[in-house]
Each structure stands twice: as structure tokens, then as C-alpha cells.
Amino acid sequence: MPLDAPALGRSLNETLTLHSTLCRREVPAFQRAVQAEEPVVVACTQEQRLFSEVAGQTDGVRAQAVRFVNIREAGGWSRDARQATPKIAALLAAAHLPEPEPVPTASYASGGQLLVIGNLDAAERAAALLEGPLHPTLFATGPGSAGGVQARRWPVLGGRLLSIEGWLGAFDVRWEAGNPIDLDLCTRCNACVAVCPENAIGLDYQVDLALCKSHRACVQACRAAGAINFDRSVELGAERFDLILDLRPADATPTFLQHALPQGYLRWDGEDPAVPLRLRELLGEFEKPRFFQYQASICAHARNETVGCSACVDICSAEAITSLKGRGEVRVEPHLCVGCGACTTVCPTGAMSYAYPRPQELGHQWRTMLQTYLAAGGKDPALLLHNRQRGLALVEELGRAAQLRLAHGIPHQVIPVALWHMASTGVELWLSAIAWGARQIVVLATEDDAPQYMQAIQDQMAVAQAVLHGLGFNGTHFVLIRPKNALDLDADLRRLGEIRQHGPAQSARFAAQAAKRATLEMALEHLMVNSPVAESARSPAIALPAAGSPLGTVSINTDACTLCLACVGACPAGALQDNADERPELRFIEKNCVQCGLCAQTCPEGAIKLEPRLLLSPERKQPKVLNAAQPYVCVRCGKPFGTLQAIEAMLSRLSGHAMFQGAAAERLKMCADCRVIDIYSGTNELGIEDVPDGKNLRGLR
């Protein structure tokens, strides 16, 4: 790698010493470094295991932390390597940042109780691979063969699987056992198979009741073992297992159809022997971060039994999010959550936010990388967001191909950023990155990623791109790529580098906030102020795509609206408000609107429509009156208690009702207090004297 240590040192405000054989002859230099108190960054991930072992064996280690960063495949192994110093400086600067703050965890405990589901012979072979550290139980779902293991080594269940629910250490399995042959009692002597005249019993040792003619010769043959009983009633079975290995074909398996399977549940086609062996690693106690934080108070899912936004429920590839409609909330099962963060990306209010790392920590990393890159003389940086597993493997594979002159490699202006999952960031951080100096955001998806993520990311990118184009920033700033291999990735990145993107001339200094909307507003404010198009020449508003837009306004059909203000109570973001002075008004603050649709769903008159857009004038932050009406005053005391339109509509609808005639109809024109007074004033069947002012109404309930 052509490394410029002095230039890198100037970028990091440090004096750097370049070690070219640190993993071999220069190991003592690493040992001296970890004996100091400062954090140590090793710019090599290949020998991470070696360095970790050396640190553990070195006396007097005082280093606060040892971190590792890959500058080789990400920058040094590329045909642009001599231009990659700013990028390498950015990667090193990010590696110096502190680790994310710890978060609560979800715990798992597995004792190795394994259920193997499938063809009896295949299940036995799999159990033989895993027996020892694991304790298999078999669930036979298909016929056996003459080559099957005849010795009964493991418990065997049979019947019809009803359901499997749960996760690692807590899979609850329910089945229906109705076959005359009890597989756990069966000794597999094959006597029943031999005597059955209809061949209704196969080597799965289950009776095909459609073929059986009730000769019962099998019962006599099995008299010693007593495994066959045609009078056995259908029994429901239930048991808990720690692990499940499912040998059934995925397209024929009604269990766990979601894209992200629960931890501890594996499917195996019998080909790769490494797949079932992964179960051996799932013994013991485990913890994983709770990747999400949820604020029910600003959730736009539901209000008053009305569902508005269900974006997080729809996108979750693990089916870990369920609706609590009666409470207007959603619930996330942390044991099923795989940490993809897609729910936080599509959440319009920020009620669902990513917790590990937190948005402000991830934003700090991006801003540090971009500031370091630009300060080191780099131009037009692009962030390549990829998963820590398959995405990272593609990046490293491309670096190795470039070193062998088989590919160009990661371009010098492209900074790889490893995320837990590529779907964990969205429009607010992308636009912030553009404000901080990035010219392009490239999201790298792989064939392992759920299809619903692709659509959600494309929707978010369309919104963000519309904002930038509306502000006069030309180019394609947001791109989703899905290469099949490293050479495809190489071609994708080369094509993207051929077009220049435009961004703000002045880089922003704001920090990402914990609140999603706060970060989005600061990014929009910076982009508006630094737009290359004069304010007088811009359109007053930028139209945005309807799908995925967290910005917009609402329009009101004032002829239909009765100012019942149900929409005000439903709005989770405070965008719709009433008048505090008790005047019948519906007010709206566009900056607060998240386009969740709860107001439109709640409106009994169907008078509200959503309009995705970004208003560029200062009015988007100020309340405006959408509808107002003349108040209706009580005919008895003169106090306003509703709108003229609403009360007249009610009187019209109830005019023909037998219960609202005469005095009862007049009471509809009174406020609530006067209505009660009017009902109980005068001597009546309760024996209460006529007291117009209602002072003698005490005791009434």
C-alpha cells in the first residue's frame, strides 16, 4: 500500500509511525503501545486475532481499548490507492471514536434440547451428527427407507404439526397425534409392515388410513411392543425445545415463512454439513442488544381504534412487531428482532429509533469521517453503506481482486461504512450526510436482504432526491445497488463515479440528534440556506412522492368539515391543533406533519386529504387556520359550546326522531350544564322544586 504517514498524521493531528511488518518482526512496537494509557488503533483486520492474543499476553497492559480498522481492502488495495490518503484518514478518524454506549439486552438460554423435523431416515442421520453436545428428539413427517437406522436411539414423535412459535431456548411446539402407531413405542421390527395385506404401513411406521381395510393383523403382530392401537383418540401434544433443525423443503413448510428466521431455528437441505453443525455453537447463555427504542406517545400507528401508520409492522422481516390496536401502540419482541433497523427507517415520527448505535452516535461517526476527508484535501466524497457480514465480505473481496489487478477496487472518493444492517438508516441521516459534505449515498444490498427492504429504501431515496432536486442540487445523490459478486460491485461503483453530484458549498456543523425529526429539520434548514437557487427563483413548495414521505400538508374540505376536532385528538405530532381561546378553529403547523394519515382515517366526514410536499417558506413553521366557523351559543345562558354548522347538522338529522321533539329538541340547543338544569328544573316526578339556577341540584348523580 502506498501510505503517506506524514499526511495521515496531519489529518489526525498526530505524529504517526508507519509499521510495515507489525504482525511479525515489529510486534514489540505493538506491545509498547498497549502498555500506554491511550487507546490503540491497529489499521489491519487480517491479524486481529494475533494482536488480541498478544495484548492478552503482554504484561502491564494499560490501553483503554484496542480497535481495528481495515484500510487495506477499503483503500490501499485499489488502483486509486495513491489518491486514497483522505479516505484512509477518514477511516482512521472513525476508528478513534469511542464505542457506542451499552444498551439493554435480550437474553437466551439453551440447554441443547433439539427437535429434528423431517423424513425419519434423514432426521436420524442429522441426529447422529449432533448427538453428544445436543439432545435430539425426532419428529417424523415422511416415509423412511429400507436403509434407515433400525436401532431406536432417540425419542420419536409423529402426527400433524400444528404450530411452532418462539426463539432460541424457547420454541413451543404443538402437534396432533392421531395415528394408530405410537412411534416412541415402535421397535421397528417391521412385523407390521410384513403382515399388512394392503401395504398401508410403510417404513415411516405410520398407518395410511385411506388404504387400511381394518384387518388388524398388524395389531396382532405388534402385541409384544403394544405400539399399535386403532382405538387411540386424537391427542394434542405440546413441548418446549431449545433448538429446531427443519429438514422439510422450505416451499412445503408452513412454519416461519418470514424472511428472517428466529435464532435457533435452521433449515437444512442435507447438502452442506456445516449448516447443522452451527447448532453446536448455540449451547449456553447468550445476550444480544435491544436494537430499538420505542416511544408510544408519538407513535402514529393508531388512535381510538383507528389505524393510520403501520409501516413498521409491514416492513419487519422477522415479524417481531405486532399491533396493539386497543392501546394505539405496537409491540416489538426483542428475542425475534434481528436488528435490521428497517422499522426505524420507515417510522415517520421517530417513535421507533435505532438504539445500537444510537442515531447521534452514528451521525457523529459520519460527520467525523466527512470532515476529516475534506480537511485532508479530498473532494466529492461518497458513503458506501453496507452490512457487517455479506456486504463487508463483498468490499474485502473487491479489494483483493484489485490487488491482483483483476478489478479497479473501491474508488478513492468512496468511503465504506459498515452498519449492522444496510436498512438501518434513512432520509434524515442521508440528507444530513449531504449537508455535512457528502455528494452521494450508496446503499449496498445483497441477495440475503429481504425484498421489502428494497422498496422501502427506494421510497426513502425518492423523497430525499426530490428534496435535493427541488432545491437545485443536480445529480443522483442516492443510489441502491445489489451486486451479486465483487466484480459486479466494481462495475457499479465505476459507473457511479462517472457522474458529478452537486451539494452545498458550505458544510454543515450541526450534530445528529436523538429525535429523528430534529435531525431532519436541521438538515433541511442547512440545505435550504445553501441552495444554489435564489429563494425568489424557487418554487414555493417541492412536491414529494406519496410513498414514504415524512413531510407534507393536509387540505380540508371546509364544506364537509364540522370542526368536531377529532383529527386534533388523533394527531400524534401536534400538527393539527384547536384554538386555545375556545373559538371554533382548526389550526395546522406543517413542520410537524408526518403524513401518517391518522387524521384522514379519523375524520367522520372524510374531509381531510394528505399532500406530500416540502414548503420552503417560513410559514411551514407557523400555525395557520385551516377552517373556522361561527360559534353556536347556548339558548339559555349564551355560552358558546359548539359550531353553528355542527349543531345545525345535528338538529337536522334528529328532527324526525321521536325522542327529540318539543322540549327535548330545545335542550339540544343548550350547553351541557343548562341541559341538566333544564331537565331537573320545576317540580317533577322526582319531587324537586323548580330552581332555575340549579343551586338545589346537590345530591343528584
Secondary structure, DSSP 8 states (H G I E B T S, - for coil): ----HHHHHHHHTS-----SSTTTTTHHHHHHHHTSSS-EEES-STTHHHHHHHHHHSTT---S-EEE---IIIIISSTTGGG-HHHHHHHHHHHTS-------EEEEEE--EEEEEEEHHHHHHHHHHHBTTBEEEEEEEE---TTS--S--S-EEESEEEEEEEETTEEEEEEEE--SB-TTT-----HHHHH-TT--B-TT--B-TTT--S--HHHHHTTTTT-B-TT---EEEEEEESEEEE-S-GGG--S--SSS--TTEEE--SS-THHHHGGGG--EEEEEE--EEE-GGG--SEETTEE---HHHHH-TT--EEEEGGGTEEEE-TTT-----HHHHH-SSSSEEE-SS-HHHHHHHHHHHHHHHHHTT--S-EEEEEETTHHHHHHHHHHHHHHTTSS--S-TTEEEEEES-GGG--HHHHHHHHHHT-SEEEEE--TTS-HHHHHHHHHHHHHHHHHHHHTT--S--EEEE--SSHHHHHHHHHHHTTS-----SS-------SSHHHHHHHHHHHHHHT-SS-GGGS-SEEE--STT---EEEEE-TTT-----HHHHH-SSS-EEE-TTS--EEEE-GGG-----HHHHH-TT--EEEEEEEE-SGGGGS-EEEEE--EEE-TTT--EEEEHHHHHHHHHHHTT-TTSSTHHHHHTTS-HHHHHHHHH-SS-TT-----TT-TT-TT--
